[in-house]
Amino acid sequence: MAYKFVDNYREKGARKQLVDILKKKGIDDESVLKAIGKVPRHYFFDETFWNQAYKDIAFPIGEGQTISQPYTVAYQTQLLHIKKGNKVLEIGTGSGYQACILMELGAKVYTIERQEKLYERTVQVLPYMGYKAHFFLGDGSKGIPEHAPYDKIIVTAGAPMVPEELLRQLAIGGILVIPVGDAETQKMVTILKTAENDYERHVLDTFRFVPLVGDRAW
Ligand code: SAM
């Protein structure tokens, strides 16, 4: 794929419209909307598909994977309640778009992807765009214990259950956001770690993600 990095009035206008669509769908965290309005989502698409970049849809990025629907990105991000300086682990780097949204909110991002081609692309493209994350290649279903604890953990693929390791790697007061279910649909689950072995769990709306594949996953 040939990537081009030009952000002109057409893309900026389309981004504003996307923000309006997300507001209408119930996203009300102003900082999240601002981040969506700022990150050029078309940079994650081949130029041929730029006209798809600001539709509220998931889109193929190769290797059988997708860049998540903007609504889903905004929904998960909103649930994380990111504060400037938060250390965030993202499982499923994919295109790198979600990582950029987290960085716009001031997070320090540790992101892991199991598909080598996607990993190699984000390692090059994100710094080129001016976003500096810590990139890892491998199975993120067990988290990244070497860098734990994390203030927030976001899983961007559908898991069959909540991996114990992720709960362990969460700081006290930290939040884990993870879609859990079967291969077809998943419920968004948020887990707040209130004490070392104490968690507050909420089960929210239904989504459809690509599967989390790994030792503690499918
Ligand atoms: N956050 C991504 C974005 O902004 O484009 C969305 C990515 S896509 C919906 C989910 C990603 O999770 C895929 O790229 C997939 O390869 C990756 N994935 C699945 N299982 C994984 C695992 N065990 N460890 C790391 N990445 C995984």
Boltz pocket constraint, residues with backbone or C-beta under 6 A from the ligand:
constraints:
  - pocket:
      binder: B
      contacts: [[A, 65], [A, 66], [A, 67], [A, 68], [A, 91], [A, 92], [A, 93], [A, 94], [A, 95], [A, 96], [A, 97], [A, 98], [A, 99], [A, 112], [A, 113], [A, 114], [A, 115], [A, 118], [A, 138], [A, 139], [A, 140], [A, 141], [A, 156], [A, 157], [A, 209], [A, 210], [A, 211], [A, 212], [A, 213], [A, 214], [A, 215], [A, 217]]
      max_distance: 6.0
